[in-house]
Amino acid sequence: MSTTPKFTEKEINPLGSLDEWEDAVLERYPDPETIATAKSTEAYRNYDAPERDTVREFYRLNHTYQTYDFVQEKRADYLRFDKKEMPIWEAFNFLNQLVDDSDPDTDLDQFQHLLQTAEAIRTDGHPDWMVLVGLMHDMGKTLCLFGEPQWAVVGDTFPVGCAYSDKIVYPEFFKNNPDFSNPEYQTPTGIYKKGCGLRNVHMSWGHDEYVYQMMKDSLPESGLYMLRYHSFYSWHREGDYEQLLDDHDREMLKWVKLFNPYDLYSKNPVPPDWKQLRPYYEDLVAKYLPQTLKF
């Protein structure tokens, strides 16, 4: 039986759009060396309201309901990959049902955002598998199309089953989480062993873990870290959770940090020329991925 309570529409979707979470990330971590050249970093996420209560409400819900048991429930449900199966290019059309009408940075669909990320990576001469990471990194947002609330799809990710870092955004909301009252979960390592490695740690549920599990047999380890941990800001930006890391995590950190700016700063109002780019991406996808994706 599901342990997820019933929610109102506002509680399911407190944000105006999925990308509104990224607005808050960019405000927290403005990068002076933006990859995008069409406009300055300061011009991104230019909303009229300087403070958006929707983001706070999003994280209140996220931090309240992302419990260890909730994560196990979602893993058991979605990692069977028995919801839907479709050819890869049809999967991008499926993702495009999440077109974001409220994003001030772009009126492009989800696929074109992914294509811009991939093209920025390719332009800088990175390996083709990293280009594919750029193309696929938001495919996990299809969780919303299966009825998942926004706070279980996007948002900064964090380990469950151990004490919460005070470097996670809005840490004060964790006091509402049932796990906060569980002494077993409230030590620095919690249910894990010191130095166990992130591969042995359960993260809050969302599109990062989902797309990682979708792609885990198709990409090199460095690319999989980019997918799985690109929203784990308290680690790759704030340097926390050292007690859980092993040497492999420390080596892979450089790849996660390399990828992150391409995701945040590659949006451009000029759409990619898909007719020109299509042969390259069709060959790239065929090189690494099966003909169909399972969701």
Secondary structure, 3 states (H helix, E strand, C coil): CCCCCCCCHHHHCCCCCCCHHHHHHHHHCCCCCCCCCCCCHHHCCCCCCCCCHHHHHHHHHHHHHCCHHHHHHHHHHHCCCCCCEEEHHHHHHHHHHHCCCCCCCCCCCHHHHHHHHHHHHHHCCCCHHHHHHHHHCCHHHHHHHHCCCHHHCCCCCCECCCCCCCCCCCHHHHHHCHHHHCHHHCCCCCCCCCCCCHHHCCECCCHHHHHHHHHCCCCCHHHHHHHHHCCCHHHHCCCCCHHHCCHHHHHHHHHHHHHHHHHHHCCCCCCCCHHHHHHHHHHHHHHHCCCEEEC
